[in-house]
Amino acid sequence: MVRDCTAALQLAPRNLKAFLRRGLAHEFLEKYDDAAADFKHAMAGARGGGVHTRADYTYSEANFRKSSRERLAARARIEAKT
């Protein structure tokens, strides 16, 4: 899916749907930084409507998951030291 969306973006660099879908694929693969970057591109190019709302929501969700994952990892490191 990531490769397909990347190929679509090479042909049409302003394809918001491809950014959104690739962001969702990155999120599924737990590549939250890449997901957030794609969602930001989708939000920047959208002029309101469904794509912007969806990208904004998923960007927030990706950041939340990333920060939650980082907190859990930090907690595990602290517990391992004790």
N, C-alpha and C positions, 0 to 999 in steps of 0.2 A: 504494500500500500504506500509506504514512504517513497519507494522508487517511482511508482506510478505518478504520484502527486508531484514529485520533483521533476519528472519528465514533462508533465503538464505545465508546470511553472516555467520551464525552459522555453516552451512554445508560447505561453501566454503569461508573462510575469505579473500581470495584474489580476489573475484568476483567484478571487477571494475564496471561492469554494475549495480550491486546491489547497490553499493555506490552511483553511479550517480543517479539512479532512486530514491533511498531513499532521497538523497539530494534534488531532485526536489520536492518530496512529502513534505519534511520539509519546503521548501521554500513556497510552496502553503499554508501550514498551518501557515505561518509567523513565523516559528521557525528558524530564520536566523542563529543563532549560530550553531545549529545542522546541518543546510544545509551546512554552510561553512566548518564544520568539515568533512562531508561526501565528499564534493567536493575536499578538500585537500587530503583525502585518495585516491580518484580516480586519482588525478593528480600525487601523489607520486608513485602509482603503475603502471601508464601508461608509455609506452615507445613511446611517440609520437602518431600520428594518431588521429582518430576521438574521442576516449574517452577522451584523454588528452585535446584536443582543446575544446570540449564541457564542460568538468569539469572546465577548466580555465575560460571560458566565464561565466558560470553560477555562479562560485565562485565570480567573480567580480560583477556580477549583484546582487547577494544576499547581498554582502557587501554594494553596492550602495543603494539598497532598505532599508537596515537596517539603514544606516546613514541618508538617507532622512527622514525616519520615525522618527528617534531620533531628527532631526532638527525641524520637524513639531511639535513634542510633546513639545520640549523646547520653541518654539515660542508660542504655545498655553498656556503654563504655564506662560510665561512672560505677555502675553495679559490678562490672567485671573487676574493677580496681579494689573494691571492698571485700 
